[in-house]
Every structure is written in structure tokens, then in C-alpha cells.
């Protein structure tokens, strides 16, 4: 996945004011490999967009893609990967797999109604844009055992409100892309197969960020990616990927798994 340069457009769908912070489209710790979830934070301060953008001692910015001012005004800070949640208790909410929203609050002050409205609508639009279930909207405190944010927000109630915002609104129709047309020609792969389509699947798994470094540490990444055998090791990786994507964990690479590997679902 490239830099998330659609974030400003997504934010404007909330109806709240949006500011694009200078340089945001190329700001980040490299591209954002995946969007599997959203992490909601509070900043623990005031007037601190610059901290989210530039970082703090010991941690370089950007620290989140979005800063949400107390009046509900949305600031798009970065389009790439941000350092907002580590270590993560959830594989789908690591820095490489989630979008961070830093809401301006000192961690004690009651949340203004406009800011909460903006927060929920922003999460709803991010879910809509990236095809995320509402369950993947998490508070920092839910995916990092050492964090308390966002303070005083009941995340179950928050998600219920986000779900209500999404209810009954159909997703935008997807255009038939060249990738989808290509997928129609890809075969069903199963353990034991040995062909270049297996090599394609290996490359897609790596490109999506679901290939642990330990798997290829001994042989080297190039040698691992060049393999054409659907061996037991690769089958376990595919099964784990299927579980994360809530697909049938049958180790078969069919249409649904090909679509997930190709970022079409």
C-alpha cells in the first residue's frame, strides 16, 4: 500500500473542517504497508499538533496520521507509517497496519461534543474507505497494556455510535481494475504445488507485510521469494493470513485469498 494520500478527502466526508498540514502527503516513516485498523488516542496536552508532526525527545515524528483539535477540526499530518502504537497487543493495530488519530486532550478534561462527533464520524469514514469492520476501531488502551487513552471514553459505546453512522449507507461501487481482471486467470493453489503462481503468492504475502523476517533469515529474502514450491512452511503462513483476514483457513489460495493478497478485499 502506498502513502495514504486520500486521507484529506476521506476526512472531508465527515462535514467537519479539515486542514492539510504542509508536506503531509510525503510525511511518514516510509509508506503505510497496511490498514487493518484504527487506533484512537489522546495527546495528553494542548495545542500540540506540532508534536504529532515532529515528534518528541526519543521518538521522531510523525506520531499519527491525524490530529483532531478540541473543536472537531481535523488536521491531516501524515500519509505514511507513524509511530503511534508500540508494542501492540494486536497484530492488526501495529504501526505498520493501522491509522492513528491523536485527539487534543490533556487526559483529564471532558470531551467537547463537537470533538467527539468529529472523532466518531472520522472513524466511520476510515472504516468505509478501507473496508474495515467497526470492531477494528480500538482505543490505545485496548491494544497497548501500558496506555490509558483515550481517557474516559467507553470504546464499546463509541464503536456502537460509529456503527450507527455506517448503517444503511452502501459502499461506493468499485471499478473493475486491471488487477481484478488478472485475478480471474490465477489458478487455485494448494500445498504441494510447484509453479510460478506460488512464487507470485509469496511475493504478495511479503508485499502486504505478513512475512516475518525470521522465516527468511537463514536463506535470505531473495532466495525465499524465488521458491516455487507450496511447502508446509508457506502453507502455515497462508493459513495465518487467512485467519487474520477472516477467510476460510483451508490453506487453499483461491479467489478470496488471491483478492486479499492483492489488496482487493
Secondary structure as UniProt FT lines:
FT   TURN            5..6
FT   HELIX           7..12
FT   TURN            13..14
FT   STRAND          18..20
FT   TURN            22..23
FT   HELIX           24..26
FT   STRAND          37..42
FT   HELIX           49..54
FT   STRAND          55..56
FT   TURN            57..58
FT   STRAND          59..60
FT   STRAND          66..68
FT   TURN            70..71
FT   STRAND          74..76
FT   HELIX           91..93
FT   TURN            95..97
FT   STRAND          98..103
FT   HELIX           113..130
FT   HELIX           134..136
FT   STRAND          137..139
FT   HELIX           140..143
FT   TURN            145..146
FT   TURN            151..152
FT   HELIX           155..166
FT   TURN            167..168
FT   HELIX           178..183
FT   TURN            184..185
FT   TURN            191..192
FT   HELIX           196..207
FT   TURN            208..209
FT   HELIX           213..216
FT   TURN            217..219
FT   HELIX           221..225
FT   HELIX           232..244
FT   TURN            245..246
FT   HELIX           255..261
FT   TURN            262..263
//
